[in-house]
Each structure stands twice: as structure tokens, then as C-alpha cells.
């Protein structure tokens, strides 16, 4: 079997509801979608979701190769980036090809990816994440109650611009989740808006009333001094890492004891790179947490990570042209037996989306809000509904 070609299909998707964090508090309901199709001479095709940039320069390193040689092909692509670095667009390209190669490998074996990766069972503990800064208090409660009714007993709230509102909304999230647990696990995410000192002051106020299990991105992603400062001065664990690209980026955080929970995903140089990051964390006895994904496809990888804690789950509606073989049951993402990622692309619906793109409010990626790391800019009138 040989790799013969690839194509990328891009489209726009209108979400069922808006999503937001403190950097773009008003939120968006329109996002770009992208699917890579990696083709072979035996008519088996691998896919990668959410990818489509930086591919042309890398394809020559895998063209004509046997797709089952996944790790070797990853090394070949990664070595080709030695001078320019595994960063930005090139990292997205590497990640995409690696993801499609793993999908191919599992499909050739006629097995779900979680089995190909050696997982013991096809299920992953989930936590609810509303991406909820733009939701009303009523919508916030409805989201977390809906998740709790699926057995999910942990939730993460977007915070950062208004302490009183953050405290009130933490209480709403806790109450909504209480049907799943008498003591639901609570988390917050400030998306790198604060300085380390601002983070410590804000989090300590929250911890007077709430038992937080982790605080996500309380300082810049690379600032191991600041992140360690926060970790040592609050009770909650510090979580970070999702905006990094490789094990090389993550190494300084771990070596300097600046992270307590490492956020991982396939953007860490694909499945191969994500597993490298998770294994490094495991060597330091650190848990990892998989970030959210269309159709929860990254649960396939999370299931095979021994030190994985729980995976982020949202429900804004991003599966318009996708069919997927997993479900949430008793607080876990339960994976099926469909081969590869367990995701199929409905080409007819994809073409409809491309021919008739939806309209809405969109901005991606999110920018960093004014005042970040220096002073807090509260929501302007009408910027958020609460």
C-alpha cells in the first residue's frame, strides 16, 4: 500500500449557540471547518479534522510511503522542519498528516484507533466545558444541568473580567452539576488574560467560597516562572499547555515544576506528538487532560494514555457533515468499534455547506483582549448578556 495524494475540504459551520472566553467576551457562532483526506492506492482514505494549512511542503516526505509506517513518517516530517522549527502553520501540517496516517493505520487493521493505540477499554471520563462567557445565567445553568444529566460531575467555567460575576456563575455551575454529584469538581479558565499576580489575587478570592480542582491558563503559556508562582500560592492545580505545539514546548513547564495538569491534544504535533507529551508528563507523575474536539474524536487517543484524567466536552454543534461512533453515558465518552477515528464525512452535506455557507458572527482564532497582563477591562455595556 502506498500514499498517493491528498485533498483538503474547507467549509463554514454555524453553531447551535455562541461560544466565548474573556478575550472575546461577546462570542462567535460561526467557525471554520477543515478536513484533510489522505489517499492510498488501495482506496482506503485517512482523515484529519480541523486541519488544512502547511501541507504542501510536507507531503513530499510521505508521498509513496506505506501509511502503516506512522512513527517513522512522523520523524521524517519532523526532521524536515529542523531549521524552521515545528511551529505555527508547519506544525498544523505535521499534525494533520500524522492524524490522517493514524486513521489509515487503524482502518487498515479494521479497528478503532483506541484499539490500535493499545487502550484497555474504549471509554474516557468527561468534564463539561460551556465555552460559556457569552451565555446568560439561565443558559449557563441549562448547559451544565444537561451535562450533569448525562452523569458528568465536573465543570469548567470561563472567567476573568468581573470577579462578582465569576463568583455568581461558579455557584450556578455548581448547583447545576449537583444532580450528578454532591460535591461536583469545579474548574476555571482565564485563557492567559491575567498576570501571575492578578491570577493569585483573583483565585484566592474564589477559593474562599469554592473548592477549585484546577485553574487553567492563569498566566502565559510559556511563562514557567509565573505559572509556578501561581501554583505555589493557590490551592488549586495549575493546568496549561493546549496552545503549545510539541514536546519541546512543554519540556520547560514540566522541568521547572510550573504545571500540575497538562492540557494535551492532537495539535501537539499529531497523535504521535501528543503521546510524546503525555509520556513526558507521566514520567513526572503528572496527569493530562484532553481538550475538546469535533465529534469528541480525540477521545480515541485519550483512552490510550495511562495518565489521562478527563476530557473536555462541549456541545455547540460542530458535526454538521460528520457521523461519529461515540456517546456520553454515565459521565464517560463511550467509544464504538468503527475503524479509525470512528468518524465518517457526509460528502453530500459537506458540499451543501460549501455551496451555501452559513452566515453569523465569527472571528477565529480569538484575539487577546485589551489590558491583558496589565489591567482588567470589564465587559462593556451589551458585550455580554449578564
N, C-alpha and C positions, 0 to 999 in steps of 0.2 A: 504494500500500500504506500502511495506517495501523496504528498500535499501538492495540489495543482494550482490553487488560486484562492482568492478571497473577494468578498464584496461587503460593503457597509451600507446599511439602510438607516436613514435618519428620519425622524418624524417629531411632531409636537404632540403632547398629551395634556388634556385638560383634566385636572384633578377633581375629585369629588368635593374637596374642601381646600381652603387655603392652608399653607404651612408657613412657619416663620420662626426666626430666633431673634435675639435682641439686636443683632446687627441690621436686620431688615424687618423691623417690627410689624409693618403693615402686611407683609407676607406676599406670597405668589400662589396662583392656582394654575399656572401654565409652565410646564417643564419640557426640556428637550429629551428625546429618546434616541437611542442609537443601538444597532445590533450588528455585530460582526459575524459573518458566515465564512468559515474556513472549510474549503472544499478539498476532496480527495478523488483519486482516480477510480475508487470503488463506490462512488455515490453515497458515501457517508459524510455528513457535514457536521462540524462542531460550531457552536455559537458562543458568543460572549455578549453580555448585556451591558449597556451604559458605556460603550467604548467606540472609538472610531477615529482617533487622531494619532498622528505619528506612526502610521503603519507602513508607508511605502518604503522607508529606509531600512526597515527591519525584515520585511518579507523575504528578501533575497537570502537571508541566513537560515530560513526554514523551507524554502521552496524546494520541492523534490525529495524532501526527507520523509522518513517514516514517522507519522504522527505519534506513534507509541513511545518514541524516544523523548518524552516530555522534558525531563530534567536536563538532559544533555542539550536539547534545543534551547531551553531557558538560558543555560550557561553560555551558549554560542551568542544569543542575542545580547545578554548582559555584558559579555566581554566586548562586543562591538561598540558599546557605549562608554568604554573606559575613559576616553578623553573628554567627551562632552558631559558625561555623568548621567546617571539614571534619575532624571528629574523631569518634571513638567510633562510636556507632550510626549517626549520619548518614553517616559515611564508609563503613560497611559497606553501607548502602543505595545510595549512589552507585556503589560498586564493583560491586555486584550488577547493577544496571540496565545499567551500561556493559558488563559481561561478556556479559550476555544480548543486548545490542544488537550487539556484535561477532559473536556466534554467529549472530544473524539475518542480518547483512550477508553473512557468508561463505556461509550456507545459500542466500540469495537468488542468490548468484553460483554456487552449486553447486560450491564449492571448499573445501578445508580452510583453516582460519584462517591457517595458516602461509603459504599462498599469497596469501591476501587481504592479509596484512600485508607481503608483498613479500620473504619469505625466499627465498634462493637454493636451499636444499635442506631437506628435511624430516627433519633429524636434529640431535640435541643431545648433546654429551658429558655423561656422567653420573658422579656420585660417590655412593658408598654411605654411608648415614647410618642407624645402627641405632636411634636414639632409645632408647639401649641401657642406661641406668643400672641398670635392674632385671633385666638378663639375667645369668645365670650365665656364668662364663668359657667353659664349653663352648658355651652358646648364642651367646655373642658370637663365638666362632671360627666356628661354623656359619653365622651370618648373613654375615659378611664373606667367608668362603670361597665361599658360594653366589653372592654378588655378583661375586667375582673370576672364577668360572667363566663368568660372562656377559661377561667382558672388562673389567670395571670395575677400574681400577687406583688408585683414590683412596678414602679413607675418613675419616669424621669421628666422633670418639668424644665422648660426653658425660662431662664431668669436673667436679671442683670441691670435693669434700668429703674426699677421702682421697688424698694425694699418692702414697703407696706403691701403692695400688690402681690409681690412674690410670696410673702408670708400667708396672705389670704388664700392664694391659689394653691399653695402647698397643702393647706388644710382641706381644700376642696378635693385635691387629688387623693389625699389620704382617706377621706371619707368615701370617695367613690370606689377605691380599691378594698375597702374594709369588708366587703362581702366575700372576698377571696381569702383574706387573712385578718386576724385580729390585730396584727402588727405588720402592715404592709411595708415593704422596703422602699424607701424614698431616695431619689437622686435628683440632682440639679445639673444644669448645663448652661454656662455663661458664654460659651463659644469665643473664648480668648478676648473678651471685651475688657476685662478688668486688668489692673496691675496686680502684682502679688499682694501688696499691702491692702489694696481695696478688697481683694478676694478674702483675705483673712478677716478683715473687719466685717464684711457682709455675711460670710459663712458663720462666724461666731455668733452673730445676732440670730441667725436662723437656728443654730444648734441650741439656743436657749429654750426653744419650743419643740424642735423636731429632731428626731434621730436619723441623720442622713448617713446612708451607707457609702455613697461616693459623690464627689463634686467633679464635674467634667470640664476640662479645658479652663481652669481658673487663671491661667497665665498663658503666654505664648507657647506654641507647640515645641519650640527648640530651647526654651529658657529653663534649663535644668536647675539653675540656681534658684529662680523664682518658684518653680514648681515644687522643689524640695522645701523651700521656705514655707509654702502653703501647707504641704503635707505634714510638716513638723508642728504647725501651730493650730491645726484644727483636728477634730476627732475623726472626721470622715476621711475615707481614702481618696486620693487624687487619681483621676482617670484622664488619660490623654493618648494621643498617637494617631488618630484617624486621618489627619491631614499630612502625615509623613508618607514617604514613598518606598522605603526599603529598610532592611535590617541595619544598614549603615546609619540611617537617620535615627533609628530607635536606640542604637547602642549607647550614645551618651546619656540618655534618660535613665536607662537601666543601670549602667555602670556608676552613675552618680546618685543612685537611690532617689530619683526625682519622680517616680511614678509608682503607684500602688496597684492600679488596674490598667492594663494596656488595651486600648481600643484597636482592633485589627479589622482588616477587610481585604478584598482581592485587589484593591488599589495599591497594596504593599507589594507591587511587582508580581501580581497574579496569584494563583493558588500556591505556586512554588515559593514565591517570596513571602506570602502570608504565613506559610508553615515554618519558614525560617525564623520569622519574627516570633511566632508562638513558641518555638522550641527554645529560643534565647530567653524568653520570659520564663519558661518552665525551669531552665537551669538556675534561675534566681528565685524559684518558688513563687512567681507572680502569676495571678490569674489574668486571663484575657477575655475580652468581650467583643463579639462580632457586631458590627454596625448594621443598620437596616439595609434592605435591598428589595428591588422589584421582585415580586413573587417569592420573597424570602429565600432566593436561590442560594445565598451564601451559607444557609444552614447546612448544606451538604458538606461544606468544609469544616464548619464549627463542630459538627458531630464527630469529626476525626481528630480533634485537638484535645488531648488529655486534660489540659489545664484551662479549658473553656468554662466560663461561669454561666453567662446567659446572653442571649442575642436580642438586640433592639428590634421591636416590631411596631410598625405604623400602619395606618390604613387609609391613606388619602386617595387611593385608586390609581395605580400606575400600571395596570395589567391589561390595557385596552386591547392589545393584539397578542396577548400571551395566554397560554393554557399551562397550568402547573399542577404538579402532583405532590401537594403537601397540604396540611391543615393544622389549625391550632386546637389542641384538645388538652384539658386539664393543666393548662399553663405551659404546655410544651408545643414546639413545632414538630409535627409528626411527618416524617418523610416517607414517600411511597417507593415503589420498586421500578418506576420508569427510568430508562437508562440516561446516563449523563446528568446534567443539571436537573432533569425532571421537568424541563420547560420546553414547550413547543411554541413556535411562532405561527400565528394565524396569518398567512400571507395575504389573504383577501382583506382582512380588517386592516392590516398594515398598509396596503395600497390605498384603501379608503381614507386612512388618516393622512397619507401623503398627498392624495388628490384634493382632500378637503380639510386642510389644517384648522384646528380649533382656534378660537381667539380667547384671550383672557389677560390676566395680569402676570407678567413673567419677568424675571431677572435672575440669570444664573451664569456663573456662581454668585452667591451672596457677597456683597462688599463688606468691608469693616466699617462700623459706624463711627461717625464723628466723635471725637473725645476719647476714643479707645486708649486705655492705659494711662490716661491723664485725668479726665474728668467725666462724670456721668452726664449724658444728655437724655433726660427723661422723655417719654413719648410725647409728641406734640398732640394738640387737640385733634381728635379724629384719626390719629395714626393707628390706634388700637381701639377695640370696641369696649374695653372695660375701664 
